[in-house]
Amino acid sequence: MAAMGSMKVQAVILTYVLLAVLLHPLLCQGSPAASLLEAQTSDGKTIDQGIAYMLMIVALVVTYLVG
């Protein structure tokens, strides 16, 4: 029984982390600092950051499934 509760807690934490990773760029777009940084970045950097986010998500999922 205790293992089932622990799995639910881990699922909630994993869901929270995934949502935070996915929503963070959207929430930061409205800040003045983000608009200054956006003017200085290129599309290549944005693509690299998107790939990095996807790799982090994959690593989290694999870690969760293995652990």
C-alpha positions as CSV (number, residue, x, y, z in Angstrom):
1,M,0.0,0.0,0.0
2,A,2.8,2.4,0.8
3,A,4.4,1.8,-2.5
4,M,1.2,2.8,-4.3
5,G,1.1,6.2,-2.5
6,S,4.8,6.8,-3.2
7,M,4.2,6.1,-6.9
8,K,1.3,8.7,-6.9
9,V,3.6,11.3,-5.3
10,Q,6.3,10.6,-7.9
11,A,3.8,10.9,-10.7
12,V,2.6,14.3,-9.4
13,I,6.1,15.6,-9.0
14,L,7.0,14.4,-12.5
15,T,3.9,16.0,-14.0
16,Y,4.8,19.3,-12.2
17,V,8.4,19.3,-13.4
18,L,7.3,18.6,-17.0
19,L,4.7,21.3,-17.0
20,A,7.3,23.7,-15.4
21,V,9.8,22.9,-18.1
22,L,7.3,23.3,-20.9
23,L,5.6,26.5,-19.6
24,H,8.8,28.3,-18.5
25,P,9.6,29.8,-21.9
26,L,6.0,30.9,-22.4
27,L,5.9,32.7,-19.0
28,C,9.2,34.5,-19.5
29,Q,8.2,36.1,-22.8
30,G,6.3,38.9,-21.2
31,S,9.2,40.2,-19.0
32,P,11.3,43.1,-20.2
33,A,14.6,41.2,-19.8
34,A,13.2,38.5,-22.1
35,S,12.4,41.0,-24.8
36,L,16.0,42.4,-24.6
37,L,17.4,38.9,-24.8
38,E,15.1,38.0,-27.7
39,A,16.5,40.8,-29.8
40,Q,20.0,39.5,-29.4
41,T,19.4,35.8,-30.1
42,S,19.2,34.0,-33.4
43,D,16.9,31.2,-34.6
44,G,19.8,28.7,-34.2
45,K,20.1,29.4,-30.5
46,T,16.3,28.9,-30.1
47,I,16.4,25.6,-31.9
48,D,19.3,24.5,-29.8
49,Q,17.4,25.4,-26.6
50,G,14.4,23.6,-27.8
51,I,16.4,20.5,-28.4
52,A,18.0,20.8,-25.0
53,Y,14.5,21.0,-23.4
54,M,13.4,17.9,-25.2
55,L,16.5,16.0,-24.2
56,M,15.9,17.0,-20.5
57,I,12.3,15.7,-20.7
58,V,13.5,12.4,-22.2
59,A,16.1,12.1,-19.5
60,L,13.5,12.7,-16.8
61,V,11.1,10.2,-18.3
62,V,13.9,7.5,-18.7
63,T,15.1,8.2,-15.1
64,Y,11.6,7.9,-13.8
65,L,10.9,4.6,-15.6
66,V,14.2,3.0,-14.7
67,G,14.3,4.2,-11.1
